[in-house]
Amino acid sequence: MGSIGESDKYLLNRHQENHFTAGEIVRDIIIGVSDGLTVPFALAAGLSGANVSSSIILTAGIAEVAAGAISMGLGGYLAAKSEADHYARELRREQEEIDTIPDTEAAEVAEILAEYGVEPHEYGPVVNALRKNPQAWLDFMMKFELGLEKPDPKRALQSALTIAIAYVLGGLVPLLPYVFIAVARKALVASIMVTILALLIFGFAKGYFTGNKPVWSALQTALIGAIASAAAFGMAKAVQGW
């Protein structure tokens, strides 16, 4: 296993990376909160349009939040598990190719390095060094040939819990007014104001952490939620009129 020189260590210790590395967790939170805010909001708005009581809306909303959190969490778990299974399958296949056709795999390493502008006399020692270190060779092929990063073994459970919890937290926001206001129409007005405010805050935070324009992200997120609730409310009124 190679090691870097003292001068390189010094430079690395002086330099601090400021890259955002919690992308997967943020993605799960965005998925959970965005669905949690919009789906129960649309459901509550639709039921309010059907002239039912706040208690019925609250009961239906809580049931939807529970079911939605389980469904979304399970979806996140299965997606992450499938990703891990795919990585493990490709890892075995790549290991088998390194064992059975090492010269071909070494040629693929040379081809990959050549694509980065590395000349033959420069990548030759790199290829030979990798051939002497099978694990590093395997890791190199997985990352640069197949474009696959080794998934965190805890990723599936972490994704499921993050999405489910985020969905519950987002889903409770539009339902809170129905806890305190008995008249559904009045509760709906309060729910709209609270939820749009939450969508604006969430959209702003989403834009900030994902590198997009926070203000535009806030307006876009609130608009999507408003359209969803308006559609549900209109459908409920239309069905009631039949």
Salt bridges, closest charged atoms under 4 A:
GLU6 OE2 - LYS9 NZ 3.91
GLU17 OE2 - HIS15 NE2 3.27
GLU17 OE1 - HIS19 NE2 2.90
GLU24 OE1 - ARG155 NE 3.46
ASP28 OD2 - ARG155 NH1 2.79
ASP85 OD1 - LYS81 NZ 3.20
GLU90 OE2 - ARG93 NH1 3.15
ASP103 OD1 - ARG131 NH2 3.02
